[in-house]
Amino acid sequence: MEKLKVKIINRSGWPLPAYETPSAAGMDIHAAIEGPITLQPLERALIPTGLRVQLPQGHELQIRPRSGLALRNGISIVNSPGTVDADFRGEIKVILINLSKEPFIINPGERICQMVVTTYTQVDWEPVDEIDHTKRGDGSFGHTGLS
């Protein structure tokens, strides 16, 4: 597997994001907060990570929810997945939301989300009057049935 060198500034006070297993795509990110923050039900908050990155052109960093926090505590990310573009140099911050019926406490250093670095393609639009027809056609949500 090819590795990509990415410059990172870590002012979080916590270890750099790291892959937990050899086949992992995502790395956990810690909350860079000075004290606990309580998220009430349906409340959202912007949580700093203390991280700044310099991605190579043609790459993006996606911020995604942690499945364990989502399942056990109803904690997710409002704009999931969040995108950090290659030309952004500010601190990465995460918009967490509490979708549960109970308050949730975010503690300093808590793993709040995961990041995935990936490549992307930009498009050049080609305006036309018609596009190719397919078997599905205009079929939308639920078009392919329940099973």
N, C-alpha and C positions, 0 to 999 in steps of 0.2 A: 504494500500500500504506500502510495506517495504521500509524503508529509509536506505541508505548506508552512513556511516561516511567516509568522505574523508578529509585528511589533506590538507590545502591550505595556501600558503603564498601570501598575497595581497600587492604588492608595487605599485599598479596602481594609488592610490589616489582617486579611485572611489569605490562605494559599491561592495561587493561580488556579483558574478553572482547569480541570484535568479529566481525562477519560477514565472511568472506573473499571472498564473491562476492555480487552483487546478489540472487540467488535463494536464498541459503543460509538454512536454518531454524535451524541450530545454530551456536554460538560456542564456540571452544576455550577451555579453562580450563587455567591453568598450575599446576604444583606449587609451593606456597609452603613450601619446605623449605630448611634451612640447608646441608645437605650431601647427598651421594648416599645413597639407600636401595636396598639390594639385596633384591629379592623372589625367593626361592627357588621352585622348581617347587611348585605348589599352595599356596603361601603367600599370605596376604592381609595388607593393611596399610591403616590409616586415614590418608589423605594430606590435609593441610590445603591450602586454596586461598587463604586470606587474604581471602576475599570474604564480605560480608554484604549482603543485599538486603532491600528493603521492597517487596514485590509488592502491586499493587492487589488488593482483594477480587475473587474470581472468577477468579484466575490462579494458576498453579503453575509452578514451574521444574523441568524434568526433567533429570536427569543421566544421560547415555548414554555408552557406550564410543565411542572413536575407532576407526573401521573399520581404519585403517592399523596401529594398535598391535595390534588383535585379529588381523588377518591375518598380519602379519610376526612378531609377538612373542608372541601368545597372551595379551595383557593385556586383561582385561575388568573389569567392575564386578559385584560379587557381587549386589547388589540392583537390577539393571538393569531398567527405568529407576528411578533413585532420584528421590524426590519431595521438593521443598522447598515446603512450604505457605506461603500468604500471611501467616500470623501467626508464622512462625518468624523469629527475629532473630539467631540464632547464626551462627558461622562455618560456611560450607559446607565439608564434608569428604567425601572420596570413598573408598569401600571398593574398592580395586583388588585383583585376584587375578591370579596368574601361572598360566595354564593350560597353559603349555609345559613342555618337559622341560629347559629351560635357565634359569639365573638371569637376571634382568632388572634392570638398574640404572635407577632413576628419578633423574634429575638435577634440581637446582634449576631452576625455570623451564620444565621440560619440559611440553609439552601432554599432559595425562593423560586428558582426557575432553572431552565437549562438553555444553553446556547449551542447552535449548530452553525458551522461555517460551510457555505456551499457556493457553487458557481451559478451564474445566471447568464441569460442571453437577452440582449436588447433586440427589439424588432424594428423594421422599417415597414410602415403600413403601406399597403398597395390598394388604394380605393378602387372598387369594382361595383358593377350593378347587380351581379349574381355571384353566388358561391356554389360549389359542388353540392349535389343532393346526396343524402345517405339514407340507409334503411330507417334510422331513427328519425331523421327529419327534424321537425319542430318539437318533438317530444321533450317534455320538461320533467319536473320533479315527480317521482313515482312512476314515470313512464314505462320503466322496464319491469314493473310488477313487484309483488311482495316477497317472492322467494328468490 
